[in-house]
Amino acid sequence: MIKTQQATRGSRYNLDAGGSRLLWSRHQIIMMLRRFVREDRPVSVHYDDEDKVIVTRALGVDADLDRVYFEYGDHKANNAEMLRCKEVRFSIEDGSAKSLFSSPRIRDVLLEGKPVFQIQIPDRIVQADRRLHQRIKIPEVSAPVVVVNLPDGRKAEGRLADMSAGGIGVIGLAADLKVKPGTVIRNCLILLGDNERVVVDLEIRHGRVAMGGDGKLMHHVGFSLASRPKEFSDLLNAFTVEF
């Protein structure tokens, strides 16, 4: 393990992880990827200059053929668009860190008769702190309402508790809400005053049930951004200046 800033010069992956650490032992990389397969960890695949994301899982690692296999996402159009990209980036939550790597080539193949996509085994993996962005707590008195579109078609409302350049925390969602890390929820709304709103795609990272001030149980859910519209950056800047 060595410091990233010293090791990434000239890297074809062009990963900038600041003070994070870099793993580039092939044996350790293969062992780590195989562990992700065994643990069935969600994998976020970012493409189109990281404006879009597909959540998938690694299916297997073939060290002899230099391949890692992944499931496709649920939407064929998104999968097709990802395949056309010259480079995609992968992010996997791993304890207190994120494992990050990228690939310049994705190929459509069959694995046991099932369509999947494959990449070469990465020659390096960056292990970055999960909290990469400063988090701003939002005072309850001025907190916007967040409307989350549930997979079953219902809508859930909560209060924006905190935000950063990488995601948001929402509190007040129903306690019986099924929270599955890795789920991407499209077209969620952050409601502002004067009928203004920010539309954003969110990926569930974690959730916990807590008791509110009224004694009722509620969910506190952490989301990462699956899209980062300009309006979100403007809102973050506004809260940064105000508080």
C-alpha positions in Angstrom: 0.0 0.0 0.0 1.4 3.4 -0.9 0.2 6.9 -1.1 -2.0 7.6 -4.1 -0.5 11.0 -5.0 2.9 9.4 -5.5 1.6 6.4 -7.5 -1.0 7.7 -9.9 1.2 9.9 -12.1 1.0 8.5 -15.7 -1.8 6.2 -14.7 -4.2 5.4 -17.6 -7.0 5.4 -15.1 -6.4 9.0 -14.0 -7.9 8.6 -10.5 -7.5 11.5 -8.2 -8.1 10.4 -4.7 -6.1 13.0 -2.8 -4.7 11.4 0.4 -6.4 8.1 -0.1 -4.4 4.9 -0.5 -3.6 2.9 -3.6 -3.6 -0.9 -4.0 -1.8 -2.3 -7.0 -0.8 -5.8 -6.0 -2.5 -8.0 -8.6 -2.9 -10.8 -6.0 -4.6 -8.5 -3.5 -6.8 -6.9 -6.1 -8.1 -10.3 -7.2 -8.7 -11.4 -3.6 -10.6 -8.1 -2.9 -12.8 -8.5 -6.0 -13.6 -12.1 -5.2 -14.6 -11.0 -1.7 -17.0 -8.5 -3.2 -18.5 -11.3 -5.3 -18.9 -13.5 -2.2 -20.4 -10.7 -0.2 -22.8 -9.7 -3.0 -21.9 -6.1 -2.6 -23.7 -3.4 -4.6 -21.4 -1.9 -7.3 -22.1 1.6 -8.6 -21.0 2.0 -12.3 -20.7 5.7 -13.3 -20.6 6.6 -17.0 -21.2 9.5 -19.3 -18.8 11.7 -17.4 -20.2 10.3 -14.1 -23.6 12.0 -14.7 -25.3 8.6 -14.9 -25.1 5.4 -12.8 -26.1 1.8 -13.0 -26.2 -0.3 -9.8 -25.1 -3.8 -10.3 -23.1 -6.7 -8.7 -19.9 -8.5 -9.5 -20.6 -12.1 -10.6 -17.1 -13.6 -10.9 -13.4 -13.1 -11.4 -11.4 -15.1 -13.8 -7.7 -14.5 -13.1 -6.5 -16.7 -16.0 -8.5 -14.8 -18.6 -8.0 -11.4 -16.8 -11.8 -10.8 -16.6 -14.3 -9.5 -14.1 -18.0 -10.1 -14.8 -20.9 -7.9 -13.8 -24.7 -8.1 -14.0 -26.4 -5.6 -16.3 -28.8 -3.0 -14.8 -32.5 -3.1 -15.1 -32.9 -0.8 -18.0 -31.6 -1.9 -21.5 -31.3 1.6 -22.8 -29.0 2.6 -20.0 -26.9 -0.6 -20.4 -26.5 0.1 -24.1 -25.4 3.7 -23.4 -22.9 2.5 -20.9 -21.4 0.0 -23.4 -20.7 2.9 -25.8 -18.7 4.9 -23.3 -14.9 5.0 -23.6 -14.4 4.8 -19.9 -16.6 3.9 -16.9 -15.8 4.2 -13.2 -16.7 1.7 -10.4 -17.4 2.4 -6.8 -17.9 -0.2 -4.0 -18.6 0.6 -0.4 -16.2 -1.4 1.8 -16.5 -0.8 5.5 -15.2 2.7 6.3 -13.8 3.2 2.8 -14.9 3.2 -0.9 -13.0 1.0 -3.4 -12.7 2.9 -6.7 -11.4 1.8 -10.0 -12.1 2.5 -13.7 -12.0 0.6 -17.0 -11.4 1.9 -20.5 -13.2 -1.1 -22.1 -16.5 -2.8 -21.4 -17.5 -5.9 -23.4 -20.9 -7.6 -23.8 -20.4 -11.3 -23.2 -22.3 -14.5 -22.1 -21.7 -16.1 -18.8 -23.3 -19.4 -18.4 -25.7 -18.5 -21.1 -26.7 -15.1 -19.5 -25.8 -11.7 -21.0 -23.4 -9.9 -18.8 -20.6 -7.3 -19.2 -16.9 -7.8 -18.5 -13.9 -5.7 -17.9 -10.2 -6.4 -17.5 -9.0 -6.9 -13.9 -8.0 -3.4 -12.9 -4.3 -2.9 -12.3 -5.0 -0.6 -9.3 -7.8 0.1 -6.9 -8.0 3.3 -4.9 -9.3 3.0 -1.3 -10.8 6.4 -0.4 -12.5 7.6 2.8 -16.3 7.3 2.5 -16.7 10.9 3.6 -15.1 12.6 0.7 -17.2 15.8 1.0 -17.9 18.3 3.8 -21.4 17.6 5.2 -23.6 20.6 6.0 -26.4 20.1 8.6 -29.6 21.7 7.7 -31.6 23.5 10.5 -35.0 21.9 10.9 -36.7 25.3 10.7 -35.5 25.9 7.2 -35.2 22.3 5.9 -36.8 21.6 2.5 -39.1 18.6 2.1 -37.7 15.7 0.1 -40.1 13.5 -1.9 -38.8 10.0 -2.7 -40.3 7.9 -5.4 -40.6 4.3 -4.1 -40.2 1.3 -6.5 -43.8 0.3 -5.9 -45.1 3.6 -7.2 -45.8 5.3 -3.9 -44.1 8.5 -2.7 -42.5 9.0 0.7 -41.7 12.4 2.2 -39.0 13.4 4.6 -37.0 16.4 5.8 -33.6 17.3 4.4 -31.3 16.8 7.4 -27.9 17.3 5.8 -26.2 17.6 2.4 -22.8 17.6 0.7 -21.5 17.6 -2.8 -21.8 13.8 -2.8 -25.2 13.2 -1.3 -28.0 14.0 1.2 -29.4 12.7 4.4 -33.2 12.5 4.8 -35.0 12.1 8.1 -38.7 11.4 8.7 -39.3 8.7 6.2 -41.8 6.0 7.3 -40.3 3.5 9.7 -41.7 0.5 7.6 -40.0 1.8 4.5 -37.8 -1.0 2.9 -34.3 0.4 2.5 -32.1 -1.6 0.3 -28.5 -0.2 -0.2 -27.6 0.2 -3.9 -31.2 1.0 -5.0 -31.3 4.0 -7.4 -34.4 6.1 -7.2 -35.1 8.4 -10.1 -36.6 11.9 -10.2 -36.8 12.6 -6.5 -37.8 16.1 -5.5 -36.3 18.6 -3.1 -39.1 21.1 -2.6 -38.1 24.8 -2.1 -40.2 27.9 -1.6 -42.1 29.7 -4.3 -42.9 26.4 -6.0 -39.2 25.8 -6.9 -37.8 22.3 -6.8 -34.7 20.4 -7.5 -35.0 17.1 -9.4 -32.3 14.6 -8.6 -31.6 10.9 -8.9 -30.5 9.3 -5.6 -28.9 6.0 -4.6 -29.6 4.5 -1.2 -26.4 4.0 0.8 -27.6 3.2 4.3 -30.6 3.6 6.6 -31.5 3.3 10.2 -34.7 3.6 12.3 -34.7 6.3 15.0 -37.2 7.8 17.4 -38.4 11.3 16.6 -39.2 14.1 19.0 -42.8 13.1 18.9 -42.0 9.5 20.0 -42.7 8.0 16.6 -40.2 5.8 14.8 -38.9 7.1 11.5 -36.2 6.2 9.0 -33.0 8.3 8.6 -31.6 7.4 5.1 -28.3 8.4 3.6 -28.3 8.9 -0.2 -25.5 9.5 -2.7 -26.2 11.4 -5.8 -26.8 9.4 -9.0 -27.0 12.7 -10.9 -25.8 16.1 -9.9 -27.8 18.9 -11.6 -26.7 22.5 -11.4 -29.7 23.3 -9.3 -28.4 21.0 -6.6 -25.0 22.7 -6.6 -26.8 26.1 -6.3 -28.8 24.8 -3.3 -25.7 23.5 -1.6 -23.9 26.8 -2.1 -26.9 28.7 -0.7 -26.9 26.6 2.5 -23.1 26.9 2.7 -23.3 30.7 2.6 -26.3 31.0 4.9 -25.1 28.6 7.6 
